């Protein structure tokens, strides 16, 4: 049951007085964050509060939000148990478009029903975020899940429901969002890795060992294994964030983590370091890493 104090807190977030103008604008984001926090208790934003929020949006007040304020509230929302509710409420009151136009653009964009029974890309994105929240409490993972498909919002209509090349378009949009909201580099970088490589991760069992190694090298999996593990969690969330497929196993994550570990364990011997030029050493290490990956069992 929702406590009356929680409902009143949301109302005060909009109706309170005595704050600076930007603080007033931020209340729309704060109410959406309350929804993300208290949704498990049955909390819903009251219709009169939503009406006040819509009025603020219609007056153009949300456009003036300071970028640091937007990100401050968003990062907090990504830590909440129902992070997707934050974006649902923003969309319901009309604030999603001025605050996150890249995410708002995904709604109404179709995907192939064969792979996405939910069809709508915006719906898929929120489902992916919901799955990411179940898989990980890390806001980094949840953010990467949220932005992995941004490029689908810029696919020309005459190409729907196909989205060829959306990965690199997603990267460009993440970079633009990062500049606009002044995101921390760790959020930008993980988002880019997942946007660029989630399709490769999904096809892991179809790839040659050499291709898997090249993918891990491009994803910087050997220097940053912890970030690679985070990226794979976001990829699993993408796979599970589809209607009717929420509980389907994603063995690609375990397999790619095993491939990373097996390849990372391959090091040049002291004899090779002493006797061979650097290029030759790199070739030998790469070959043995390919062989190590090839020796891994597949489901």
Secondary structure, DSSP 8 states (H G I E B T S, - for coil): ---HHHHHHHHHHHH--S--HHHHHHHHHHHHHHHHHHGGGT----HHHHHHHHHHHHTT-GGG--HHHHHHHHHHHHTSTTHHHHHHHHHHTTHHHHH-HHHHTTTT-B--TTT-TT-BHHHHHHHHHHHHHHH---HHHHHHHHHTTGGGGGS-GGGTT--TTHHHHHHHHHHHHHHHHT--HHHHHHHHHHHHHHHHHHTGGGS-HHHHHHHHHHTTTTT-HHHHHHHHHHHHHHHH-STT-TT---HHHHHHHHHHHHHHT----HHHHHHS-HHHHHHHHHHHHHHHHHTS---
